[in-house]
């Protein structure tokens, strides 16, 4: 699809992601340091002293944190807790001076996220802010900060900052692994492959017309479930949030494994299902679920890898198939979210929603207003 000046910022920002991701990699991915940052709290001594990670954020930024947890736990082998900032303090927060507390926020001024960061800080945690705007209340409050380099954001619903957040958090996990002497050779190969992420995202963006057709089909319904598992589950949540936020369309992200414990009762010809699944992780339970969905008459749309590793059993059951390029599993979330962002845009346009100002924001007390004293 050609870009034109009068197009909403929302779609322009979706299309900026290859450039944003390339800028992020150029800034942070170094030949021997996986996060070219050495000042506190990313200095070696601090990172070596960390024994758990606590990530807190709101909305889309929370979903970036959820996906990062899988990488932190595998690479840095640190227990990683991720919670919505609005929940911080509503339970006994087990955070101390050996905790790396990461507050993720595109604006750097979500008040819940600032409060959660200050709560962790009061318990002695080492605090790091990941923001797209500095100076901001979060960068002032944290011991140190990283930028997502997404450039200026003109829309309320985060897209380019989100994929950059996911990439930077992944690099932070690699950096923690490196500081803890846990880097393994295969992971170094993976880091080389990170350079392919912008090109993979560009490949998916080029399939926008197919997503526009999916949006036309979805417009005939009143709701959709988006199913995924593992590090892709936060993408199901994020895709559902985008559809609610930007298309005012009811969507629910759900764990593929959990869906058979109750929600299946809702499924019929009027409840389309978008399934994000890959041959090397789907397994027989996913295939059994897909068969059950079809037996109940549900339209089933599969987002999965195309090519030699295509899941032929699942794709033969699907009514529509969105082909993702072959990428290593750890990079799949950043690629799988792209068709869901585009789907929210096209469905929002069909439903005549102002996709740049969709009205989902609480506003007011939800944001820490710019400090006039500067
Ligand atoms: C919400 C927005 O108000 O704030 C979401 O509608 C956003 O799109 C969330 O993800 C968190 O914002 P931030 O700036 O802290 O990432």
Boltz pocket constraint, residues with backbone or C-beta under 6 A from the ligand:
constraints:
  - pocket:
      binder: B
      contacts: [[A, 58], [A, 59], [A, 60], [A, 61], [A, 104], [A, 105], [A, 106], [A, 107], [A, 108], [A, 109], [A, 110], [A, 113], [A, 156], [A, 157], [A, 158], [A, 245], [A, 360], [A, 361], [A, 362], [A, 366]]
      max_distance: 6.0
